[in-house]
């Protein structure tokens, strides 16, 4: 009831031009300066906040919504284009970034990952279960001691960058990337 009244009050104030929402923590000049620094390669904006930015973590999310799409620092292992898209395989040591990309994977990518990790023989899966698959990915991603490395397949279409697939091994990531680039037979 209180939230409904609050919404009504905000709607009326907005119509009257008296309510304009929260003030931005950064000016447009600051945003342009950060975009320029990022384009020059001086800074890299991370998905989970960045020490290169003034303000709090939500500032980074706001910049992402403004179109800044540079990923955390990684090594590019594969980079191919078609007329409409670009697909890359990135090697990253950032487990939180890899997990956020994993959470965005579609069902066909999860199935491809389960097949490449041979999870059907380890577990009796009728369909991929996210947390169980992630635990196996994390276990397989372990390199020297505690270091984790992941291969993330991303697709760039226009100005949008979208994660498609996460794997602990290069061959399955390359296989998925090549399959994604192949013309589809309808």
N, C-alpha and C positions, 0 to 999 in steps of 0.2 A: 504494500500500500504506500509506504513512504517512498520507495523507488519510483513508483508510478507518478506520484505527486512531483518528485524531483524532476523526472523526465518532462512532465508538463511545464514546469517552471522554466527549465532550460530551453524548451522549445519556444515558449513565449518570449523569453529574453533574447533568444537568437533572432527571432522575427523582428523584434524591436531594435536589433543591432547593438544590444547591451552586453550580450554574452558571446565571446569569440573563442572560447576554449583556453587551454593552457598556453602561455607564452613560450616561444621557442627558446632553447638554451643556447642556440648558436645563431649568429647572423648569417645572411646569405653570403657575405664576403668570407666568413670562416669556412662555410661549406665549400665554396669555390676554391679556397686555398688548400683545403684537404684533398679535394678532387685532383687539383694540379699536382700536389705532392705524391698522391697515389699513382697518377698517370706517369710521373717521372720515375717511379720505382723507389722513392724515398721511404715510403711506409706501405704496410700491408694491413688492410682492415680484416679482422678476424670475425667469425660468426658470433663468438661469445664475448664481444667487447674488445677494446683495444687500448693499450696504454698510450698509443700515439695520438689519441683524441682527447680534447678537453671535455670535462663533464663526466657523466655517468654512463653506464653500459647502454641504457636505452638510446643514447645519442647515436651509437653505432647502428642500432636497429633502424633509427630514423634515417640515417644516411643510406642504409641499404634500400629503404623504400624510395629514396630519392634517386636511385639508379646506380649507386656505386656497388660494383659486383666483384671486386677482386677477392680471390680466395686466399686463405692462409698460405704462407710460403710452402711450396712443394716442388718436386721434380717432375717434369713432363716426360713420360715414357712413350707416349703415342699421341699423335696429333694429325688427324685427317679431316678433310672437308668434302662436302658434297655441295651442290648448288644452294641448298636450303639450310644446311646445318654444319656444325663443326663438332667433332667428338674427340675428347682427350682422355687419356688415362694418366692420372696423377698419382705419384707416390707421396704419401703423407705420414708423418709420425704423430699427428694430432688425433688422439683417440676420440675426443669429444666431437671434433669435426666429422670424423668417419662415422661415428654413431648417428649424428644428425642427418648425414647423407643416407645411412642405412635405413633410418626411420622413414625416409621419403621413397624408398624403393617400391616399385609396383610388384604385383604378384608374379608376373612372368620372370622378373629379375630375381626374386626370391627363389623361385623354382630352379632357375638356371644355377644359382649359387648352391642350392641344396644338392643338385646333381654333381657340380664340380667338386664339392667337399665330400661327396658320397655319404650324405647324412641319412639316406634311406636305409643303408645297411647298419649304421650305428644306432639309429632310433627307429621305432615303428611310427613313421610319420605318414599321415594320409595327406596332409598339406603342411607347408612350412609354418612354424610357430616362431614369431619374431624373436623373443628373448632367448629361446633355445638356440636358434640359428646364430644370433649375435654372440652368445657365449662361445660357440665353436669358432666363429670368425676371430674373436679376440684371442682364443687359445692358439689358433693357427698363425696369428699375426705376430706372435712373440719371436723376436730375433735374438740378439745377444742379451742375455740376462733379462732385464725388465723392459727393454725397448720394444715397442710395438710398431709395426709398419703395415700400412693399408694401401691398396690400390683402389682409387675412386674413379669411376667412369662418369664424365660430365658431358652434357650436350649444350652447345651454345646455338640458339636460334635467334637471330636478330640481336637484341641487346639483353636477352634473358639467358641466364646460366642455370641449368637444372641438373642436379645429381641423379644418376640413373642406377648405379650399381657400386657395391663395395665388396672387395675380396681381399683375403690375406695373401693371395698369390697372383703373380703377373700373368701366367698363361690363361687363367679363367677371365681375368679382366680384359685382356687383349681379345679373347674369343668373344666375349659379350660385346665389346666395342665394334668389332668387325661385323658381327651379326646385326647390330643396330644400324650400321651404315649400309648394309646390303639392301638392294631394292626389294621391296615387299611384293610377293606374288599374291594377288587377290583373287 
